[in-house]
Structure formats: structure tokens, C-alpha cells
Amino acid sequence: MNRTNDIEEKLNYLDLDLNNVPEILTRKSDSAEMKPARDYEEKKYKVYKYVPISKINILLTRANRLNSIYEKCKMSSHIYSYLVPEGEDGILKHTIFLKMIQDMNIDEIEEIEEEQKKLENTIPFKVKYKENYLWQIYYSEYTGNYYMIAPVEDLDYSCLFYLIKKQIQYQKTGKDELIFVPISYLDYSKKYYSKSQISDIEKYLWQFTKDWPLMYEVYDQEENLSFQIVGNTEVYEKVISVYKICLKSNEEATKFYKLIKALFILETEFPHRYKFEARIAENGGLEFLFGSKVIDYDYLTKFIKEEFLKNKLSSEDLNEKIVKLNSRLEELKLIEKNKEEEYNMRQKQIAIYLECRKSFFGKIRYYFKGKKEIKEFKNKEQLVQDNDEVIDSEPIIYETKEYYTIENLIDMTKVLDRIENQIKDTKLDIDALERSIERLTRKNQNAKNYIDTIEEHKKSIFEFWNFVNKDNVLRIK
């Protein structure tokens, strides 16, 4: 709750004398110095820093906080022009500033002071903190300066007046203070990751956690940089927990990137073989499990080698199996071919009988014709395998070595997949051939029974004549 609406008392709280404006608030700075980049994502905070109170220039703008940086800069001017009523425009600005003082909430300023005291030694786990967006601090690479651009039509001026109060204290005591704030006009430094790598990390982590992470560059009080990733992941049956990965060196950043890239490639290339579970680690970060094994960067090389050798052994075993299956397949093809030829010959004999029974002389001619012998085919032919099938059944040969790359593992796993798919296809072909052979066997038996029935009535010309003149016609089932 606001303690008072008395402007004089609030000015005393800030230690701000409008008749003798502190020198630190009279520094000349121009919004034109900002030179905002056109591709900058203004509403996304990427960088958090400890910034000295004394290094921040204060600008007031008539634009809304939600307006673009260009509009804010175009409609802004230095705070000094609001403190001293010079000219008609200056009087209007001074009136606006007094209204802002009147609406100022001392309790909110003290809450910010308490918050910044806590942030002196501890960066929030999620990096961002409550109402951090109110700071509106920008950085100009053109001048190397920091700027607060505070909207005069805002409803909350607590950050602005906190900064004014601290700058006045600095001028009097010479003791500078650091505040931990998001920098609105600062992109990633690319010291650890390029823009494309950052985009990759977002994609990789979404694959494992099903949540888009937030990524920040955070500078501590000594200007040491860390790359911090914050996100959510499921820990147990839709129970969600927050994780934070803190990378403090190029080496750590490179190791983390290589690890999740390798796991992402394996899981997306071979989802039927590799599924990595993301789990909250003891330090609050993420660790990745494959079965019961924790896969970290130090174990990654060994893991790749183990998987390569396992897949290589499996492909060699399965390759022997595919040779046997191919042999069985060719044998069945030959059997099917013989069955088809046998059936065709019997079918031809039946067709001759059916044609002959249509005429008197045909019946006589068929009776005196000797019994047609059906050739029994033996599986002696060897069919030549297609060259592509022979190649497919041969695994890629790798020389034994101490280390294997992720590319080696991918190639070997593709070989294993191809052999398994070939085995699956060959088994389906074998099943189809076995069903076809079974069907042809039944048809051959039916045809044989048909012919045997005809032959049974060839004991005499009269019996055969009566048989062929029956209305009932034999049929092959």
C-alpha cells in the first residue's frame, strides 16, 4: 500500500532535490545512440548481467512498453529534460514527472531493494525473476553504454525510481552497486554457440523432454559468462519438474552439444532401437538414460563402440540366417514351379477329355488313347540368385579399431536394419510360397482324382460310353 501521496515526502525518500539536480542525472545522452538492430527479438530476454548502477543512462519515453524499440527511442528524451522545466515542452514534461512521483509506491521500491540484495550472491534457478520485465534496460553496442528507457505512461515506476535513488546514493557515497537485470538490447555473444547451434539445442531438448527450453547467457559479478538452459520435463506420470543446465566454459558447452546431438540422431534415425529417457539429475540438470545406463559425454565414446560391436555381431549372425532363408526360398520357388507344371499338364489332359466328349468320334478316340502319364518333377534345378540379393546379404566390413564415430554406428545400424528387413521380407515370401504350394498340392490332387475317376471307367467301351454320356459333369475342386 502506498504510504503517502505527498510529493515532497517522496522526493525526500529518493533524496532528489529538483532545485539542485544531482549531477549523475544530468548526463547528456541521446536515444539516437541506441541504433537498434532490425533483426533483434525485442520481447525475448536472452542475456542477464550484473550492471553497475552508475553505468545506466536514464531515458523517459512517451511510448508504451509494448511499442517497438524504434518507437520508444523516437519518443524518448533524457530524464534531465523532465526534472528541469525549461520552455513550454519542458514544463509539460516536468508536470508528467511530478505526476509519476505522486503515483510512486515506496513499498514496491523497497521490495525491489530486498530482491536485489538476494540477487547479490544467488542467481535465480530459473534465471528470470518476478516482474523482471519492468527494468527495460538496453545495451548499445555502438556506444558500449546501458540505457533504461522508462515509459512515462506506465502504471509501475518502481524500477525507475529505485535506479534514481541508487544513483543519487552513489554520487554521494561513491559506492557503486550492481543490479542483476535482463538486458533487452543484447543478443547472444556466440562465444559458446552459434545461432544455428542454439536452434539445434532447442530442437534436441524438445525431442527428449517434449518442452521448449529457455536459454540465457548469464554474466556473474566478475563478468564470467555461463550459458544456462531452463526447461521442464516429466518425472513421473505427467508430474512435471524444472531442470537447469549451466555450462561455464567452451569445453562444457561443446561436450553437451555433441552429447545431445549424438543421442538425437540415434533416436530420430532409429526410434525402434534407441529411446533415451531424460531425467532430472542430482544437480538439478538433465541426464540421459538408455535402459539403466546413464549416457554422459565421458561414456558416449564407449557407448558408441559397444553399440557398434553389438550391431555388427547381430548383423553377422543374421547374415548367416538370411543365406539359409534365401536357400529355402529358392527351393520353394522350384517346388512351386514344378507343382505349377504338374498342374498344367493334368489340366491339359482334362481339357482334352472335355473336348473329346463333345463328339461321337472324339469319345471313341479318347477311349483308345493310352493313359496320359503325369511327370513327377524333382527339385534338382538351381535357380540363380539376383545379384542385388547377394549384395544385400553381405554386411559392410569394418576394420577393428579402438574408437568408432557416430557415423560408423549409424552405418552399421543401417546395415542391421536392412538385413532385418530382408529377413522379414524373405519370411513373408516363404510364407506366401508355402501357401501357394499347399494350394497347388490340393489342386493337383483334385485333378489327379478327376483323371483317376475317368480312367476307372475305361474298363470297357460300353461302360466308358455310359459314363461320358451322364448329365453329371465332374469338376475340379
PyMOL commands that set and color helices and strands:
alter all, ss='L'
color gray80, all
select helices_A, chain A and resi 7-14+23-25+31-33+53-55+69-74+80-83+87-103+106-118+132-134+158-173+195-209+250-269+297-356+360-368+387-392+406-456+461-468
alter helices_A, ss='H'
color red, helices_A
select strands_A, chain A and resi 47-52+56-61+76-78+137-140+145-151+178-183+214-219+225-236+239-247+277-280+286-290+293-295
alter strands_A, ss='S'
color yellow, strands_A
deselect
rebuild
show_as cartoon
